[in-house]
Amino acid sequence: MTTSHDCFDLSICIVNWNCCEYLRALLTSIDSQRDRLSIEVIVVDNASTDDSAAVVKSEFPVVQLIRNDCHTGVATANNQAAAQSRGKILLFLNNDTSVESGALMALVNFVENHPEVAGVAPRLISPDGKPQGNVRKRLGLQALLHRVLFLRWTGLFRSANREYRQVDFDLKQSAYVEHLVGAALAVPHRQFDRVGGWDETFEFGMDDIDLAVRLRQLGKMYYLADAEVIHWGGMATELDQPYAYRCNECSCIHYLRKHCGPWKAQIYKILITADMPVRISILALTWLIKKLFGNRERAARDYRKLAASSHFLVYGLPQYWQS
């Protein structure tokens, strides 16, 4: 009996916010691969102020466009797209990606031929051809503590961070892996429904890690090196660094409380708060040095980081402690 999930081979879900040119390139790369697959594409635009929605409507009329009146967050928007989808397989793509030739067919074929799989990720590469690691071990408190600057200097949690990030994994080889993260993830629709979709508590950041943990409880995870996706990376973060900084820190607390226990979340919250003056001082010093020595591009990048950290210290900590 045909179900609503059998109408397409693949449903591609994309969340967009003010990344018009990247979105145009992504949709163009998808259109070039429609000849051998039945594909639907759903774009959820989170109240962009650029021409994103207009471009989708005028240049890609076959794409289903959902326009939100406000920025709902990535997890919520992904759930909106998934709720409208009718494909056997869901592919969640960041809007700053581009799909290489044959990648969609490779992902669909693998998922269809491996019913034990709950998630498949392609090989991510930067525009310059360098690989981006998206294979992970399960994230725990020790790996997260490497983010605390004064603890990072001790080197105590470096090995835990390297183990979590799987820095020695051969990204040229396909393999079953423990966890997957990043800008592209294919999931059988039935498995996505079973885990209850994206956890909307994660407004921005850690949402993919949380989803991977829950999918892993239902089936295996696979890294498919034969399917390549170009990922520019960090576009949404650059658009609003204070927002991204606050959301990422709050998401770490949500993740720890949900998957590691409330006392570990509390320890991490205390250490991050204590680390903020150290972090801001170091950023201010490096910004000043680079500015004085004429490295304008790097100085500007450090200044944006400094502004985001300072904004979090002044305005974000109350919400952080309520999370």
FENCOR-V584674 format. One record per backbone hydrogen bond with DSSP energy under -1.0 kcal/mol. NH is the residue of the N-H (numbers start at 1). CO is the residue of the C=O. If there is no record, write none. Layout:
{{NH	CO} {NH	CO}}
This chain:
{{6	3} {7	86} {8	86} {9	38} {10	38} {11	89} {12	40} {13	91} {14	42} {16	44} {23	19} {24	20} {25	21} {26	22} {27	23} {28	24} {29	25} {30	26} {31	27} {32	28} {33	30} {34	31} {40	10} {42	12} {43	64} {44	14} {45	66} {46	16} {47	45} {55	51} {56	52} {57	53} {58	54} {59	55} {60	56} {63	60} {64	41} {66	43} {68	45} {74	203} {77	73} {78	74} {79	75} {80	76} {81	77} {82	78} {83	79} {88	8} {90	187} {91	11} {92	185} {93	13} {94	183} {98	230} {100	228} {103	100} {106	102} {107	103} {108	104} {109	105} {110	106} {111	107} {112	108} {113	109} {117	114} {118	220} {119	220} {120	186} {121	222} {123	227} {125	229} {126	130} {129	126} {132	124} {136	179} {137	164} {144	140} {145	141} {147	144} {148	145} {152	148} {153	149} {161	157} {162	158} {163	159} {164	160} {165	161} {167	162} {169	166} {171	169} {173	170} {175	223} {177	221} {179	136} {181	134} {185	92} {186	120} {187	90} {189	88} {192	188} {193	189} {194	190} {195	191} {197	192} {202	199} {203	201} {210	206} {211	207} {212	208} {213	209} {214	210} {215	211} {216	212} {218	215} {219	215} {220	116} {222	119} {223	175} {224	121} {227	224} {229	123} {230	98} {231	125} {232	96} {238	234} {239	235} {240	236} {244	240} {245	241} {246	242} {247	243} {248	244} {249	245} {250	246} {251	247} {252	248} {253	249} {254	250} {255	251} {256	252} {257	253} {258	254} {259	255} {260	256} {261	256} {265	261} {266	262} {267	263} {268	264} {269	265} {270	266} {271	267} {272	268} {273	269} {274	270} {275	271} {279	275} {280	276} {281	277} {282	278} {283	279} {284	280} {285	281} {286	282} {287	283} {288	284} {289	285} {290	286} {291	287} {292	288} {293	289} {294	291} {295	290} {296	294} {299	295} {300	296} {301	297} {302	298} {303	299} {304	300} {305	301} {306	302} {307	303} {308	304} {309	305} {310	306} {311	307} {312	308} {313	309} {314	310} {315	311} {316	311} {317	312} {320	316} {321	317} {323	319}}
